[in-house]
C-alpha cells in the first residue's frame, strides 16, 4: 500500500480544484488559516451582485472571528465580506446583503432567516462552507442547514466536522452533497 505523504492543505486544495465537494474531518486549528486561501480560489475578484461564497458558523463569536480574518485576507482583492449574526440588527444586516457582497459569513440561523426574507440571491454561489457541522447538528441547526442546502445552485460544498461517522451528518451528506470526497487532517 502506498502511503499519501501530502499535507492536509495539499489534499484539501487538490480535491477542491478537481471540482469535488469535501467532507473534512478536522478541527478549527487545522482549517482556520486555510479558509481565506480557499475562498480566494473561488472568489478571485470583486463583482457586483450576488455572493459567491457563504460560510456558516456555529455561533456569534466564531462569526466575528472568521469575519475579521477573512476581511483582512481579501482586502487587497477589494472583496466585500458581510457579517450576519444573532445579536446584530437583522434589518441592517439584510440591507447590507441586499446592497451586494461577495462573501457572507454568519451564524447558520441568521443566514437562513435572511436568505428566506429575500435578503440575498445565491444563484451565483461558487462555494458553500459549513464549519463545525457536527456541533451545529447536535445543537439543533440541521433544519436551517437543510433549508439552505435545498436551494443551493450547483457549487462546491466544503463541510468541516470533528466527528466523521455520525448518522445525522451522513444523512445530510448523502441527501444534499451526494458525490463528495473525505479529507482528514490526520491521516
BALOBA-1460 file (C-alpha; in Angstrom, 3 decimals):
// residues 187
<rec num="1" residu="x" x="0.000" y="0.000" z="0.000"/>
<rec num="2" residu="x" x="1.306" y="3.439" z="-0.961"/>
<rec num="3" residu="x" x="1.034" y="5.996" z="1.807"/>
<rec num="4" residu="x" x="-0.074" y="9.530" z="0.932"/>
<rec num="5" residu="x" x="2.553" y="11.907" z="2.322"/>
<rec num="6" residu="x" x="0.927" y="15.122" z="1.104"/>
<rec num="7" residu="x" x="-0.176" y="17.614" z="3.705"/>
<rec num="8" residu="x" x="-3.753" y="18.225" z="4.747"/>
<rec num="9" residu="x" x="-3.662" y="21.582" z="2.934"/>
<rec num="10" residu="x" x="-2.424" y="19.966" z="-0.299"/>
<rec num="11" residu="x" x="-5.055" y="17.203" z="-0.202"/>
<rec num="12" residu="x" x="-7.866" y="19.647" z="0.538"/>
<rec num="13" residu="x" x="-6.914" y="22.109" z="-2.209"/>
<rec num="14" residu="x" x="-6.262" y="19.345" z="-4.749"/>
<rec num="15" residu="x" x="-9.757" y="17.905" z="-4.249"/>
<rec num="16" residu="x" x="-11.438" y="21.315" z="-4.370"/>
<rec num="17" residu="x" x="-9.586" y="22.301" z="-7.542"/>
<rec num="18" residu="x" x="-10.617" y="18.975" z="-9.083"/>
<rec num="19" residu="x" x="-14.241" y="20.018" z="-8.627"/>
<rec num="20" residu="x" x="-15.165" y="17.858" z="-5.645"/>
<rec num="21" residu="x" x="-17.266" y="18.760" z="-2.660"/>
<rec num="22" residu="x" x="-15.480" y="17.854" z="0.561"/>
<rec num="23" residu="x" x="-16.273" y="16.452" z="3.972"/>
<rec num="24" residu="x" x="-13.229" y="17.407" z="6.009"/>
<rec num="25" residu="x" x="-12.561" y="15.757" z="9.332"/>
<rec num="26" residu="x" x="-10.581" y="18.439" z="11.104"/>
<rec num="27" residu="x" x="-10.543" y="20.899" z="13.972"/>
<rec num="28" residu="x" x="-10.724" y="24.691" z="13.609"/>
<rec num="29" residu="x" x="-6.997" y="24.754" z="14.298"/>
<rec num="30" residu="x" x="-6.456" y="22.658" z="11.153"/>
<rec num="31" residu="x" x="-8.590" y="24.679" z="8.747"/>
<rec num="32" residu="x" x="-8.819" y="28.169" z="10.273"/>
<rec num="33" residu="x" x="-5.843" y="29.597" z="8.410"/>
<rec num="34" residu="x" x="-6.747" y="27.765" z="5.176"/>
<rec num="35" residu="x" x="-10.214" y="29.258" z="4.863"/>
<rec num="36" residu="x" x="-9.146" y="32.606" z="3.319"/>
<rec num="37" residu="x" x="-6.943" y="30.807" z="0.791"/>
<rec num="38" residu="x" x="-9.814" y="28.523" z="-0.196"/>
<rec num="39" residu="x" x="-12.270" y="31.402" z="-0.557"/>
<rec num="40" residu="x" x="-9.798" y="33.347" z="-2.713"/>
<rec num="41" residu="x" x="-9.742" y="30.417" z="-5.168"/>
<rec num="42" residu="x" x="-13.485" y="30.726" z="-5.769"/>
<rec num="43" residu="x" x="-13.930" y="34.475" z="-5.356"/>
<rec num="44" residu="x" x="-10.800" y="35.881" z="-7.025"/>
<rec num="45" residu="x" x="-12.130" y="39.377" z="-7.791"/>
<rec num="46" residu="x" x="-14.900" y="41.771" z="-6.904"/>
<rec num="47" residu="x" x="-18.118" y="41.666" z="-8.910"/>
<rec num="48" residu="x" x="-21.481" y="43.303" z="-8.486"/>
<rec num="49" residu="x" x="-24.431" y="41.455" z="-7.084"/>
<rec num="50" residu="x" x="-24.833" y="38.045" z="-5.564"/>
<rec num="51" residu="x" x="-22.500" y="36.368" z="-3.079"/>
<rec num="52" residu="x" x="-20.126" y="33.727" z="-4.388"/>
<rec num="53" residu="x" x="-19.193" y="32.271" z="-1.018"/>
<rec num="54" residu="x" x="-21.326" y="31.609" z="2.070"/>
<rec num="55" residu="x" x="-19.729" y="30.411" z="5.297"/>
<rec num="56" residu="x" x="-21.982" y="29.101" z="8.068"/>
<rec num="57" residu="x" x="-20.553" y="29.116" z="11.582"/>
<rec num="58" residu="x" x="-21.795" y="27.789" z="14.915"/>
<rec num="59" residu="x" x="-22.033" y="30.994" z="16.994"/>
<rec num="60" residu="x" x="-21.661" y="34.778" z="17.068"/>
<rec num="61" residu="x" x="-18.098" y="34.713" z="18.402"/>
<rec num="62" residu="x" x="-16.945" y="32.400" z="15.595"/>
<rec num="63" residu="x" x="-18.735" y="34.563" z="13.037"/>
<rec num="64" residu="x" x="-16.943" y="37.691" z="14.260"/>
<rec num="65" residu="x" x="-13.560" y="35.955" z="14.400"/>
<rec num="66" residu="x" x="-13.785" y="34.458" z="10.897"/>
<rec num="67" residu="x" x="-15.147" y="37.738" z="9.513"/>
<rec num="68" residu="x" x="-12.144" y="39.611" z="10.889"/>
<rec num="69" residu="x" x="-9.673" y="37.083" z="9.449"/>
<rec num="70" residu="x" x="-11.423" y="36.946" z="6.068"/>
<rec num="71" residu="x" x="-11.759" y="40.730" z="5.763"/>
<rec num="72" residu="x" x="-8.015" y="41.188" z="6.273"/>
<rec num="73" residu="x" x="-7.136" y="38.341" z="3.916"/>
<rec num="74" residu="x" x="-9.213" y="39.592" z="0.966"/>
<rec num="75" residu="x" x="-8.707" y="43.330" z="1.447"/>
<rec num="76" residu="x" x="-6.196" y="43.585" z="-1.411"/>
<rec num="77" residu="x" x="-8.746" y="41.937" z="-3.745"/>
<rec num="78" residu="x" x="-11.330" y="44.621" z="-2.895"/>
<rec num="79" residu="x" x="-13.894" y="41.973" z="-1.946"/>
<rec num="80" residu="x" x="-16.799" y="42.735" z="0.359"/>
<rec num="81" residu="x" x="-17.288" y="40.428" z="3.315"/>
<rec num="82" residu="x" x="-20.531" y="40.782" z="5.231"/>
<rec num="83" residu="x" x="-21.101" y="39.540" z="8.759"/>
<rec num="84" residu="x" x="-24.548" y="38.314" z="9.839"/>
<rec num="85" residu="x" x="-25.093" y="37.097" z="13.381"/>
<rec num="86" residu="x" x="-27.786" y="36.726" z="16.018"/>
<rec num="87" residu="x" x="-27.036" y="39.778" z="18.144"/>
<rec num="88" residu="x" x="-26.773" y="42.243" z="15.268"/>
<rec num="89" residu="x" x="-29.605" y="44.267" z="13.746"/>
<rec num="90" residu="x" x="-31.450" y="41.973" z="11.343"/>
<rec num="91" residu="x" x="-32.720" y="44.919" z="9.270"/>
<rec num="92" residu="x" x="-29.243" y="46.438" z="8.883"/>
<rec num="93" residu="x" x="-27.755" y="43.064" z="8.011"/>
<rec num="94" residu="x" x="-30.473" y="42.409" z="5.435"/>
<rec num="95" residu="x" x="-29.946" y="45.833" z="3.853"/>
<rec num="96" residu="x" x="-26.163" y="45.295" z="3.733"/>
<rec num="97" residu="x" x="-26.645" y="41.960" z="1.958"/>
<rec num="98" residu="x" x="-29.252" y="43.405" z="-0.371"/>
<rec num="99" residu="x" x="-26.715" y="46.063" z="-1.459"/>
<rec num="100" residu="x" x="-24.430" y="43.257" z="-2.681"/>
<rec num="101" residu="x" x="-21.500" y="41.288" z="-1.293"/>
<rec num="102" residu="x" x="-19.053" y="38.640" z="-2.444"/>
<rec num="103" residu="x" x="-18.678" y="36.704" z="0.817"/>
<rec num="104" residu="x" x="-21.198" y="36.126" z="3.612"/>
<rec num="105" residu="x" x="-20.019" y="34.856" z="6.986"/>
<rec num="106" residu="x" x="-22.630" y="34.227" z="9.598"/>
<rec num="107" residu="x" x="-24.445" y="32.053" z="12.035"/>
<rec num="108" residu="x" x="-26.481" y="29.357" z="10.374"/>
<rec num="109" residu="x" x="-29.790" y="30.530" z="11.757"/>
<rec num="110" residu="x" x="-29.336" y="34.200" z="10.774"/>
<rec num="111" residu="x" x="-28.078" y="33.390" z="7.276"/>
<rec num="112" residu="x" x="-31.100" y="31.127" z="6.761"/>
<rec num="113" residu="x" x="-33.530" y="33.775" z="8.056"/>
<rec num="114" residu="x" x="-32.086" y="36.483" z="5.820"/>
<rec num="115" residu="x" x="-31.996" y="34.222" z="2.791"/>
<rec num="116" residu="x" x="-35.663" y="33.361" z="3.150"/>
<rec num="117" residu="x" x="-36.529" y="37.041" z="3.631"/>
<rec num="118" residu="x" x="-35.047" y="37.626" z="0.173"/>
<rec num="119" residu="x" x="-32.065" y="39.420" z="1.647"/>
<rec num="120" residu="x" x="-29.739" y="37.923" z="-0.976"/>
<rec num="121" residu="x" x="-29.658" y="35.661" z="-4.019"/>
<rec num="122" residu="x" x="-27.442" y="32.556" z="-4.138"/>
<rec num="123" residu="x" x="-27.729" y="31.999" z="-7.881"/>
<rec num="124" residu="x" x="-24.028" y="32.757" z="-8.483"/>
<rec num="125" residu="x" x="-22.727" y="30.888" z="-5.445"/>
<rec num="126" residu="x" x="-19.452" y="29.045" z="-6.072"/>
<rec num="127" residu="x" x="-18.579" y="27.856" z="-2.560"/>
<rec num="128" residu="x" x="-20.804" y="26.833" z="0.365"/>
<rec num="129" residu="x" x="-18.917" y="26.204" z="3.608"/>
<rec num="130" residu="x" x="-20.243" y="24.808" z="6.886"/>
<rec num="131" residu="x" x="-17.923" y="24.936" z="9.884"/>
<rec num="132" residu="x" x="-18.348" y="22.501" z="12.786"/>
<rec num="133" residu="x" x="-21.388" y="20.804" z="11.274"/>
<rec num="134" residu="x" x="-21.295" y="18.077" z="13.907"/>
<rec num="135" residu="x" x="-21.666" y="20.665" z="16.669"/>
<rec num="136" residu="x" x="-24.372" y="22.525" z="14.731"/>
<rec num="137" residu="x" x="-26.392" y="19.341" z="14.203"/>
<rec num="138" residu="x" x="-26.131" y="18.485" z="17.920"/>
<rec num="139" residu="x" x="-27.404" y="21.989" z="18.746"/>
<rec num="140" residu="x" x="-30.466" y="21.543" z="16.533"/>
<rec num="141" residu="x" x="-29.484" y="23.548" z="13.447"/>
<rec num="142" residu="x" x="-29.763" y="20.745" z="10.891"/>
<rec num="143" residu="x" x="-33.130" y="22.100" z="9.736"/>
<rec num="144" residu="x" x="-31.654" y="25.523" z="8.949"/>
<rec num="145" residu="x" x="-28.726" y="23.958" z="7.130"/>
<rec num="146" residu="x" x="-31.033" y="21.688" z="5.141"/>
<rec num="147" residu="x" x="-33.331" y="24.564" z="4.140"/>
<rec num="148" residu="x" x="-30.418" y="26.477" z="2.631"/>
<rec num="149" residu="x" x="-28.914" y="23.337" z="1.069"/>
<rec num="150" residu="x" x="-32.200" y="22.588" z="-0.723"/>
<rec num="151" residu="x" x="-31.880" y="25.926" z="-2.536"/>
<rec num="152" residu="x" x="-28.206" y="25.732" z="-3.478"/>
<rec num="153" residu="x" x="-27.196" y="26.005" z="-7.102"/>
<rec num="154" residu="x" x="-24.516" y="23.632" z="-8.385"/>
<rec num="155" residu="x" x="-21.490" y="24.663" z="-6.334"/>
<rec num="156" residu="x" x="-18.731" y="23.141" z="-4.269"/>
<rec num="157" residu="x" x="-19.600" y="22.370" z="-0.690"/>
<rec num="158" residu="x" x="-16.926" y="22.276" z="1.962"/>
<rec num="159" residu="x" x="-18.144" y="20.742" z="5.211"/>
<rec num="160" residu="x" x="-15.948" y="20.638" z="8.322"/>
<rec num="161" residu="x" x="-16.564" y="18.228" z="11.189"/>
<rec num="162" residu="x" x="-14.614" y="16.828" z="14.114"/>
<rec num="163" residu="x" x="-16.596" y="13.565" z="14.031"/>
<rec num="164" residu="x" x="-16.746" y="11.660" z="10.744"/>
<rec num="165" residu="x" x="-19.215" y="8.920" z="11.469"/>
<rec num="166" residu="x" x="-22.414" y="10.452" z="12.831"/>
<rec num="167" residu="x" x="-25.772" y="9.287" z="11.493"/>
<rec num="168" residu="x" x="-27.346" y="12.733" z="11.016"/>
<rec num="169" residu="x" x="-24.190" y="14.057" z="9.350"/>
<rec num="170" residu="x" x="-24.047" y="11.079" z="6.998"/>
<rec num="171" residu="x" x="-27.733" y="11.610" z="6.197"/>
<rec num="172" residu="x" x="-27.083" y="15.266" z="5.344"/>
<rec num="173" residu="x" x="-24.088" y="14.419" z="3.160"/>
<rec num="174" residu="x" x="-25.972" y="11.745" z="1.208"/>
<rec num="175" residu="x" x="-29.087" y="13.890" z="0.768"/>
<rec num="176" residu="x" x="-27.572" y="17.278" z="-0.102"/>
<rec num="177" residu="x" x="-23.985" y="16.733" z="-1.190"/>
<rec num="178" residu="x" x="-24.022" y="13.365" z="-2.934"/>
<rec num="179" residu="x" x="-20.682" y="12.702" z="-4.601"/>
<rec num="180" residu="x" x="-18.036" y="14.007" z="-2.208"/>
<rec num="181" residu="x" x="-14.520" y="13.247" z="-1.029"/>
<rec num="182" residu="x" x="-13.459" y="12.803" z="2.600"/>
<rec num="183" residu="x" x="-10.255" y="14.606" z="3.567"/>
<rec num="184" residu="x" x="-8.902" y="14.029" z="7.056"/>
<rec num="185" residu="x" x="-6.453" y="16.351" z="8.762"/>
<rec num="186" residu="x" x="-4.860" y="13.392" z="10.497"/>
<rec num="187" residu="x" x="-4.252" y="10.527" z="8.035"/>
